[in-house]
């Protein structure tokens, strides 16, 4: 994400001091002003994450000397940030880096996967989706790394059930074991719990109408490119910043608000689902950004031209 790269780059260069309490020191470089909850945690609280902070910032040392800097974003999505990165490091946007099939790019019609699959497209979740009404299903997936405690998982499960929407909840076996059996059974009556799913295929499915996500950048770009509104419950790394842009800059969803002890309560989960899936504005905005994402990667688009310029130097 260009915005996060700008933050890390400015801190690494010494132009912004640590800890970074908010985004006020980055005015003029970011199109959205970051609040205390939107700043990447590695620079907001470096004492908590010393190894991660050092690793993140070290990637930007000497970046202005690199032959090429390619970024998985597209210019229309983050224009101010992309221009700033180009002026500092010669960076070029080349995204969203998704299989061409999902970008309506006829030049590679068979390019449907990233080159590997953990789950077959004939998995039960796809068969279940085929039976659902268009734009009726909420996909809830929290990635392969983040771990939620049992209290947060229970709140999330109750919020999903109380929303009245059918849902596909991706829960790793280690997470499923944290759910009380009664709640697990209730969730499987109102939706479907699966250990894995082909996420990009599910997002592109006609039945999917919303994505509850940690807002990691890969998941965010997949949702943008498939035109699916989002509900964000970010944890760390790039996620809080991506959630801020998703809600405030692009208008394609909501960030769920945390209450006491940092917990997102079931009522807040339910509220966000009903507002996002019940409002046409989020879907309209998501459709607009989907089209812009596809245009960037199609022949003659901003990202396509940057890729062609890069390739021309070596072919």
NORRA-V777892 format. One record per pair of residues at least 24 apart in sequence whose ideal C-beta (glycine too) atoms are under 10 Angstrom apart, sorted by the first residue. I is the first residue (numbers start at 0). J is the second residue. Records with the same first field share a line. If there is no record, write none. Layout:
I = J + J
This chain:
0 = 39 + 70 + 71 + 72 + 76 + 77 + 80 + 94 + 214 + 215 + 216 + 219 + 220 + 237 + 238 + 240 + 241 + 244
1 = 29 + 30 + 70 + 71 + 72 + 73 + 74 + 76 + 77 + 78 + 79 + 80 + 81 + 82 + 83 + 84 + 85 + 90 + 92 + 94 + 244
2 = 28 + 29 + 30 + 31 + 33 + 37 + 39 + 72 + 76 + 77 + 79 + 80 + 81 + 83 + 84 + 237 + 240 + 241 + 243 + 244 + 248
3 = 29 + 38 + 39 + 41 + 42 + 55 + 80 + 216 + 236 + 237 + 238 + 239 + 240 + 241 + 244
4 = 58 + 59 + 62 + 68 + 70 + 72 + 77 + 80 + 81 + 83 + 84 + 87 + 88 + 90 + 237
5 = 29 + 59 + 77 + 79 + 80 + 81 + 83 + 84 + 87 + 90 + 240
6 = 33 + 38 + 39 + 41 + 42 + 43 + 55 + 59 + 80 + 237 + 240
7 = 39 + 41 + 42 + 52 + 55 + 56 + 57 + 58 + 59 + 62 + 237
8 = 56 + 58 + 59 + 60 + 62 + 63 + 83 + 84 + 87 + 88 + 90
9 = 42 + 59 + 83 + 87
10 = 39 + 41 + 42 + 45 + 52 + 55 + 56 + 59
11 = 42 + 55 + 56 + 57 + 58 + 59 + 60 + 61 + 62
12 = 56 + 59 + 60 + 62 + 63 + 87
14 = 87
15 = 42
16 = 42
17 = 41 + 42 + 43 + 44 + 45 + 46 + 52 + 56
18 = 42 + 43 + 44 + 45 + 46 + 47 + 52
19 = 43 + 44 + 45
20 = 44
22 = 240 + 243
25 = 80 + 83
27 = 79 + 83
28 = 79 + 80 + 82 + 83 + 84 + 87
29 = 77 + 79 + 80 + 83 + 240 + 243 + 244 + 248
30 = 76 + 77 + 78 + 79 + 80 + 81 + 83 + 244 + 247 + 248
31 = 77 + 79 + 80 + 240 + 243 + 244 + 246 + 247 + 248 + 249
32 = 243 + 247
33 = 239 + 240 + 243 + 244 + 247
34 = 239 + 243 + 247
35 = 239
36 = 233 + 239 + 242 + 243 + 254 + 256 + 257
37 = 233 + 239 + 240 + 241 + 242 + 243 + 244 + 246 + 247 + 254
38 = 239 + 240 + 243
39 = 235 + 236 + 237 + 238 + 239 + 240 + 241
40 = 233 + 234 + 235 + 236 + 237 + 238 + 239 + 240
41 = 235 + 236 + 237
43 = 235 + 239
44 = 235
47 = 235
48 = 235 + 236
51 = 235 + 236
55 = 236 + 237
59 = 87 + 88
61 = 88
62 = 87 + 88 + 89 + 90
63 = 87 + 88 + 89 + 90
64 = 88 + 89
65 = 89 + 90
66 = 309 + 312
67 = 91 + 93 + 305 + 308 + 309 + 312 + 313
69 = 93 + 94 + 96 + 302 + 305 + 306 + 309
70 = 94 + 96 + 302 + 305
71 = 95 + 96 + 97 + 216 + 217 + 220 + 302
72 = 96 + 216 + 219 + 220 + 223 + 292 + 295 + 302
73 = 220 + 223 + 224 + 288 + 291 + 292 + 293 + 294 + 295 + 296 + 300 + 301 + 302 + 303 + 305
74 = 291 + 295 + 300 + 301 + 302 + 304 + 305
75 = 288 + 291 + 292 + 294 + 295 + 300 + 301 + 302
76 = 219 + 220 + 223 + 244 + 248 + 249 + 288 + 291 + 292 + 295 + 301
77 = 244 + 248 + 249
78 = 301
80 = 244
81 = 301
85 = 305
90 = 305
91 = 301 + 302 + 304 + 305 + 306 + 308 + 309
92 = 295 + 301 + 302 + 305 + 306
93 = 295 + 296 + 301 + 302 + 303 + 304 + 305 + 306 + 308 + 309
94 = 216 + 220 + 223 + 224 + 292 + 295 + 296 + 302 + 305 + 306
95 = 216 + 217 + 219 + 220 + 221 + 223 + 224 + 292 + 293 + 295 + 296 + 302
96 = 217 + 220 + 224 + 296 + 302 + 306
97 = 199 + 203 + 217 + 220 + 221 + 223 + 224 + 225 + 292 + 293 + 296
98 = 199 + 200 + 224
99 = 296 + 297
100 = 199 + 200 + 203
101 = 199 + 200 + 202 + 203 + 221 + 224 + 225 + 289 + 292 + 293 + 296
102 = 224 + 225 + 289 + 292 + 293 + 294 + 295 + 296 + 297 + 300 + 302 + 303
103 = 224 + 289 + 290 + 293 + 294 + 296 + 297
104 = 293 + 296 + 297 + 298 + 300 + 303
105 = 297 + 298
106 = 297 + 298 + 303
111 = 199 + 200 + 203
112 = 197 + 199 + 200
113 = 199 + 217
116 = 195 + 197 + 200
117 = 143 + 194 + 195 + 196 + 197 + 198
118 = 169 + 193 + 194 + 195 + 196 + 197 + 198 + 200 + 201
119 = 197
120 = 197 + 200 + 201
121 = 197
122 = 193 + 194 + 195 + 196 + 197 + 200 + 201
123 = 191 + 193 + 196
124 = 167 + 168 + 169 + 191 + 192 + 193 + 194 + 195 + 196 + 197 + 200 + 201 + 204
125 = 167 + 196 + 197 + 200 + 201 + 204 + 206
126 = 191
127 = 165 + 167 + 190 + 191 + 193 + 206
128 = 165 + 167 + 191 + 196 + 200 + 201 + 204 + 205 + 206 + 207
129 = 204 + 205 + 206
130 = 165 + 206
131 = 165 + 167 + 190 + 191 + 204 + 205 + 206 + 207 + 208
132 = 165 + 205 + 206 + 208
133 = 204 + 205 + 206 + 207 + 208
134 = 204 + 205 + 206 + 207 + 208 + 209 + 226 + 227 + 228 + 276 + 282
135 = 164 + 165 + 166 + 205 + 206 + 207 + 208 + 209 + 276
136 = 164 + 165 + 166 + 167 + 190 + 191 + 201 + 204 + 205 + 206 + 207 + 208 + 209 + 210 + 276
137 = 162 + 164 + 165 + 166 + 167 + 168 + 190 + 207 + 208 + 209 + 210 + 211 + 227 + 228 + 230 + 271 + 272 + 275 + 276
138 = 166 + 167 + 168 + 169 + 196 + 198 + 201 + 202 + 204 + 206 + 207 + 208 + 209 + 210 + 211 + 212 + 218 + 222 + 227 + 229
139 = 166 + 167 + 168 + 169 + 170 + 186 + 190 + 192 + 209 + 210 + 211 + 212 + 230 + 232 + 268 + 272
140 = 167 + 168 + 169 + 170 + 193 + 195 + 196 + 198 + 201 + 202 + 210 + 211 + 212 + 213 + 218
141 = 168 + 169 + 170 + 171 + 174 + 211 + 212 + 213 + 215 + 218 + 232 + 234
142 = 169 + 171 + 198 + 212 + 213 + 214 + 215 + 217 + 218 + 234 + 238
143 = 169 + 171 + 195 + 215
144 = 171 + 213 + 215 + 234 + 235 + 236
145 = 171 + 174 + 213 + 215 + 232 + 233 + 234 + 235 + 236 + 238
146 = 171 + 173 + 174 + 177 + 234
147 = 174 + 177 + 213 + 232 + 234 + 263
148 = 177 + 262
149 = 174 + 176 + 177 + 178 + 179
150 = 177 + 260 + 262
151 = 177 + 232 + 257 + 260 + 261 + 262 + 263 + 264
152 = 176 + 177 + 178 + 179 + 182
153 = 177 + 178 + 179 + 182 + 265
154 = 258 + 262 + 263 + 264 + 265 + 266 + 267 + 268
155 = 186 + 211 + 232 + 255 + 263 + 264 + 265 + 268
156 = 182 + 183 + 185 + 186 + 189 + 190 + 192 + 265 + 268
157 = 182 + 185 + 186 + 264 + 265 + 266 + 268 + 269
158 = 211 + 230 + 255 + 263 + 264 + 265 + 266 + 267 + 268 + 269 + 270 + 271 + 272
159 = 185 + 186 + 189 + 190 + 192 + 211 + 265 + 268 + 269 + 272
160 = 185 + 186 + 188 + 189 + 190 + 265 + 268 + 269
161 = 189 + 265 + 266 + 268 + 269 + 272 + 273
162 = 189 + 190 + 209 + 211 + 265 + 268 + 269 + 270 + 271 + 272 + 273 + 276
163 = 189 + 269 + 272 + 273 + 276
164 = 189 + 190 + 208 + 209 + 269 + 272 + 273 + 275 + 276 + 277
165 = 189 + 190 + 191 + 206 + 208
166 = 190 + 191 + 192 + 209 + 211 + 272
167 = 191 + 192 + 193 + 196 + 201 + 204 + 206 + 207
168 = 192 + 193 + 196 + 211
169 = 193 + 194 + 195 + 196 + 198 + 201 + 211
170 = 194 + 195
171 = 195
198 = 222 + 225
199 = 224 + 225
200 = 225
201 = 225 + 227
202 = 226 + 227
203 = 227
208 = 272 + 275 + 276 + 281 + 282 + 285
209 = 252 + 253 + 271 + 272 + 275 + 276 + 281 + 282 + 285
210 = 251 + 252 + 275 + 285
211 = 252 + 255 + 268 + 271 + 272 + 275
212 = 238 + 241 + 242 + 245 + 252
213 = 237 + 238 + 239 + 241 + 242
214 = 238 + 239 + 240 + 241 + 242 + 243 + 244 + 245 + 246 + 252 + 254
215 = 241 + 242
216 = 240 + 241
219 = 244 + 245 + 249 + 251 + 252
220 = 292
222 = 251 + 252 + 285 + 288 + 289
223 = 249 + 251 + 285 + 288 + 289 + 291 + 292
224 = 288 + 289 + 290 + 291 + 292 + 293 + 295 + 296
225 = 285 + 289 + 292
226 = 251 + 282 + 283 + 284 + 285 + 286 + 287 + 288 + 289 + 290 + 292 + 293
227 = 251 + 252 + 281 + 282 + 285 + 286 + 289
228 = 252 + 253 + 274 + 275 + 276 + 278 + 280 + 281 + 282 + 283 + 284 + 285 + 286
229 = 253 + 254 + 271 + 275 + 281 + 285
230 = 254 + 255 + 263 + 267 + 268 + 270 + 271 + 272 + 274 + 275 + 276 + 281
231 = 255 + 271
232 = 256 + 257 + 263 + 267 + 268 + 271
233 = 257
245 = 285 + 288
246 = 281
249 = 281 + 284 + 285 + 287 + 288 + 291
250 = 280 + 281 + 283 + 284 + 285 + 287 + 288
251 = 275 + 280 + 281 + 282 + 283 + 284 + 285 + 286 + 287 + 288 + 289
252 = 281 + 284 + 285
253 = 278 + 281
